[in-house]
Amino acid sequence: MALDRGTEALARLAQERVDHRFKGLPPDADGLTVGELAAQRRNLFTDGFTTPVLALSAERLEHNLRLMETYATRHGLAFAPHGKTSMAPRLFQRQIEHGAWGITLAVPHQVRVARAYGVRRIFLANELVDPAALRWTASQLAGDPGFSFVCYVDSVRGVELMDAALRGTARPLDVVVELAAGDGARTGVRTEAECAAVADAVAAAPTLRLVGVAGYEGEVPRADPERVRAWLRRLVALAVGLDRAGRFADAEEIVVSAGGSAWFDAVAAVFTEIPELSVPVLKLLRSGAYVSHDDGHYRKITPFNRVPEEGALEPAFRLWTQVVSRPSAEQAFVNAGKRDAAYDLGLPSAQVVRRDGAERPAAGVEVTALSDQHAWLRTAPDAELEVGDWVGLGLSHPCTSFDKWPLIPLAEADGTVVDYIRTFF
């Protein structure tokens, strides 16, 4: 993080006033700064927080940060976690403190947020063709010699648009050719011949510098270990071929980047096969969901299920809700719905029930549907659930959990809130 602008901007987050903009916070905290409220170390369950309220586990967050730092180091990988997951500058800072090379982002707005909070290395996993965004990025590069920025290119047309927008800029923009994960996959160049044509176009553009190759193995059709590794070997071969053709003559290092949250074990394995190239290679992993992990989709697909000897991520989110209706012995409703909980990769799961300070497993309680502001619960005959009980829900998909909460309490296991995480979506 930049010691001047970034540190000052992060400090200002603690000076923001708490008010009606922030869901779940104690009403009597209105007017306090975030820093003042954090200093009070209020308890999530007894000191005025209102349901629904999303909490992030302080201990589990720290565990996940340490685990991925260790994993990347063990496998000789640089790590640029995808910041779109949280869009939380305090978490960007924590990730960098835990060894991250930089932060990956997806769109220009996210880059502006990261730069406002001092992030010095940004990998944009997208082709950037918007003229205003390109000129703003160029101004950031011109104004900060220590700022490093890399983005995708996946078409000759894109290269032409970038070059036209950047004419007259002081520093060339570093780009990597994006290799598509296969026919019918998402973005990226489909064939090696087209990759060569894009590389030729970059070489002819004085405003751009080719520094590597990248892609996203999570888009491999009918992904399984064999298909994913085959595609990753294509990516490595592309880097080797472009290097032998002299395409990286101006690069100080060659970037080879992949790695979502489902197949980073395959990335780690195949990237060990990268041979010595003309300049050092930056093997860049970009997984992002690890920071909070989850109780659904990512719990099922994490590579740590395949390599348990390397550790295990821990789900750090819990959405606390309250039973507001118990119309029958088979049904109950809590006061959180689509506006509060992720639901695009699976419904929340009922985990625990709190009553009178005691917590127990939510046995016999299942979330069956979400309305805008209610979760529908199906209850077994022996389920102990009453109006007024707090129900803690596990969530599936971190990206669409963070984005519903602009200020998230960071709570220790006993409910003591030690900080607040500001998000910018």
N, C-alpha and C positions, 0 to 999 in steps of 0.2 A: 504494500500500500504506500502511496505517496505520503511522506511525513508531514507535508504542509496542508494541502487542500483536503486530502482524504481524511486525515486525523481530525481536522477542524470540522468537517462535515459530519463525521461519525459522532463527534462530541455534541453537535447541534441536535442530533436525534434525541438525546436525553433532555433537551430543553423544550421539546414540543409539548404543548398543553394537552392534557387529557380532557375529552369532552364527548359529545353525542356521536362523533364520527366513529368511535371505536366500540365495537360490540362486546358485550360480556363484562366490561370493566365496572367496578363499583360506582354507583351513582354519586356517592359522597366524595369520590376522587376528582370530580370535575374541577378544573382550574389548577390542579397540581401539574407539575411537569412530569414527564415520564421518569426522569431521574429521581425526583422526589418520591414518586409512587413506588419505584423499585426499592428505594432506601427503606421504606416502611416494612418490606418483607412480609406483605400480607399473605394470609393463608387462602388458597383457592376455594376452600370449602366453607370457611367460617367467617371470612372478613369482607363480605359484601359483594363478591362477584355474582353476576346474574347469569342464568342459563338462557340460551345455550352459550357455552364458552369453550373455545378450542385452546388446549394447553399443549405445550411441547416439553417433553421430559429433559431436564438439564443433564441428568446422568446418561441417558441413552443417546442424546445428541453427542456428548463428548465421546462416548464409546464408538459411535459410528465414524466420527472424524478421525479418531486414532486408528481405527481398523483399516480404513482406506488409505491413510497415510502409510501405514506399515505395509499394506498390500502393494502399493505402487513402488515403494522403495525396494521391497523384496524382489520384485520382477523387473526392476530397472526401467520403470516407466515414469515419464513426466505426467502430471495430472492437472487437467484444466476442467474441473467439474462444471456441469452445465448449470448456469445460474438461473435459467428460466424456471427451474424447479421451485425455488424460493423467492427470487427477486428481493432478497433481504441483504442489504449491505453489511449488517453485522455478521451474518453468516458467511458472506464472501470473505470478510476479514478473518473469521475463525478458520475457514478453509485454507486461506493463504498462510496463516500462522501454523497450520498443520501440514505445511509442505507443498501446497498446490502451486504449480508453475504460474497459473493465471486462472481466468474464468472464461468458460465458453458461454456464448449468448446466441440468440436467434434472429433478432430484429433490431433496427436502429434505436428504438426507444430504450431497449434494454442496455444497449451500449452507453447511451447517455446517462442512465442511472449509475452504471458501474463507474464511469468516468467521474461523475459528480462526487463519488465516494472514494476516489483515488486509486482504482484498479489500474495497474500499470501494464498488464499483459492481457489481451483479449483475443479470443479465437471466435470469429463469427461463423457459425455452421450454417451458412446460407450465402447465396450469391447476392451481392449488394449492387443494385443498379439504379437506385433512387438518386438523382443528381444532388438534391439538397443534403441527403445523408452522406453522400460521398464527399461533398465539399466540407461538411462539418468534420468528418473523420480526418480529412487532409489537414484541416486547421488544428486539430488535436495533435497530429503527428508533427506539424511544423512548430507548434508551441511547446512541445515536451519531447526533447531528444531521448528521454528514457521510456517513452511510450511505445509499446510493441503491439501491432494489430495485424491479424491474418484473417482472410476470408476466402470463401469458396469462389471458384469460377466453374461453370459447367456448360458454357456455350460460347461460340465465336461472337454471336450477337451481344452477349453479356459483356465480353471483353471490350467490344467496340463502344458500348454505352458507358462503361467505366472509364475508358480512356478519354472519351469526349468530355465527360464531366470533370476529370481531374487535370486537364491540360493547364500547365502553368503552376502546378503545385510543387512544393519544395522537395518532398520525399516521395519515392515510389511507394505504392501500396503493395504489400506482400500478399500473394494469393497462392492457393493450392488447388489443383485440379480435383474436382469431386468425381469419384467413380461411382456410378449407380450400383445398387445392390442386385440388379437384375432387371430383366424385361418386366414391365408392369410395376416396378418398384417406384419409389418416390423420385426425388430430384437426382441429378447427376448425369454424367456422360455415359452412354450405353456401351460403346465399343472402344477398344484401345486405339483404333485408327482415329476416331473422333477426339480422343484424349490428345493425340499428337497434334491434331489440327488446332485444338484450343491452346496447347502449349506454344505452337507457332504464332498464334494470334497474340498471346501474352508477350512473346519475344519481340514482336513488332510494335508493341505499345510502350512508349517511353515512360509512361506513368505507372507501369506495373512491373512487379518482379516475381517470377515464379520461384517458390521456395519449397514445394512439396506436393503431396497427394493426400487425399482424405476421403472418408465415406462413413456410412452408418450401416453396420452389419445387421442391425435390428430390422431392416427392411428386406433382408434376403427372403425371397419367396419360399414358403414351406420350410422355414428355418429349422435346422437340426444341427448337431455338432459338425457333421461331415460337410454340409452345405455351407455353413458359416465359415469354417476353416478354409474351404476351397475359395470362397470369395475373398477372404483376407489374404490368401496367397496371391490372388490376382492383384490386389492392391499393392502388395510388396513388389511383385514383378513389375507393375507399372512404374513404381518409384525407381527400381533398378534400371529399367529400360530408358526412362527419361534421363536418368543420370548418365548412362553410357552415351546417350545422344548429346550430351553437353547442355541439357536444358536448365541445369541448376548452376551454371557457371558463375552467376552473380550472388548466389546464396551463401550465407555464412554457416548455415546448417540446413539440413533437409528434414522437413517435417513429414512424418508419416503418422496419420491420426485416424483413430476409429474408437469405438467403445461406448455403447450405451450401457444400460443397467442390467441387461439380460445375458450378455455374452462376453463380459470383460475377461473371463478366464481363457476363452479362445483367443482373444486379442493378445493377452499376455504370452500365450504359448507360441502363436505364429510370429509375433514380433521378435522373438528370440532368433528367428531364422533370417532376419534382415542381415545381409552381408555388409562388409565394410564398403562404404561409398566414397565419393570424392571429397566430401566434407562430413563432419559429424552428423549423426542422425538424432533428431528429437522424436522419440517414440511417445506420442501424446494420447493419453486416455481421457475420455470426456464424460464418464458416467456422472449423473447428477442426483438421481432419486435416493441414493444411499444416505443423504444427510438426515432425513427423517425416517427413511424406509417406510413400510406400511404393514397393515394387517390383512392385505388382500392380494392384489395382482403381483406386486414386487416380492412379497413374501414367498409366492409360489415360484417365481421365475428367477430369483437371484442365483447367480453362479455359486454362491457359497453353499447352496444345497448339493452341488456336484462335488465341491471340494471342502467338506466340513472341517478338515484339518487346518484350513486357513482362517477359521473363525466364523462368526455369524453376526449379521447386522441385527439391530433391535428396533422394532417399531417405536417411534418416539412421540407420535401424535395420539391424543385422546380427546374426543369431543364429548364434553359433559352436557347432558340434557336433563330435563325434568319431566316426570310423568304428570301430564295435565288432564288426562281423561282415562278412565278405566271402565268402558261401557259394558263389558262382559268379562266372564272368566277366561275367555279365549283371546281377548283383544285389549290393547292399551295404546295410547298415543303419547309421544314425547314431543317437546316443543323445538325440534330442529328438523329442517328439511333440506330441499335442494339449494336454498340460499346459504346454507351453512356447511353442508357435507358434500364431499366428492361422491359422485355416483356414476361417472362415465365408464369406470372399469370395475364395477361391482358395487353392491349396496354396502352400507356400513354394517358392522357386526356388533351385537350387544355383548359386552365383556364383563362389566361389573355393575353392581347396584350398591348405592350408598344410602344408609338410613341411620339417623341419630349418631353419626360419626363412625359407624361400623361399615366395612366394605366386604362384599362377598361376591362370588362368581354369579353371573347373570344366567343361571341354569334355567333352561326351558323358555328362554326369551329369544325371539328371532325377529330381525327387521325384514319386512316383506315388501315394503314400498315406501316411497317418499313423495309427499306433497311439497308445495313451496316452503311451508313452515312447520310441517309435521312429519314425523317418521311413524309409520304403521308397524306396530309390534304384534306378533302372534305369540301367545303365551300358553304353555302347557298347563295341565290341570294343577300341577304341584308348584308352579312358579309363584314365588312370593314377590308381589309387586303391588304397590299402592300409589295413589295420587300423592304427589309430593316427593317421592323417591327420586334420587339422582341416578341416571343411567349413563355409564361411560361407554362410548361407542368407539370401536376401532375403525379406521378408514382405509379405503383402497385408492391409491394413486396420489402421491404427494403433490404433483403439479397443480391439480385442481382442488387440493385442500388448502394450500397456502394462499391461493388467489382469492379466496372468499373472506380472508381475515387480514385487515390492514395493521393490526397490532396484536401480537400473540404472546400471552404470558409464558415465560420460561419457568417451569416449576420443578422443584425437587420432589423426591418420592413422598415426603410427608405433606405436600401441598404448598410449601413455602415458595412464593413467587420471588425469584431472585433477579429477574430482568424481563424485558419486553422486546420482542422482535418485530421491527417495522418492515412491512413489505411495500413494494411499489409496482403494481400491475397496471 
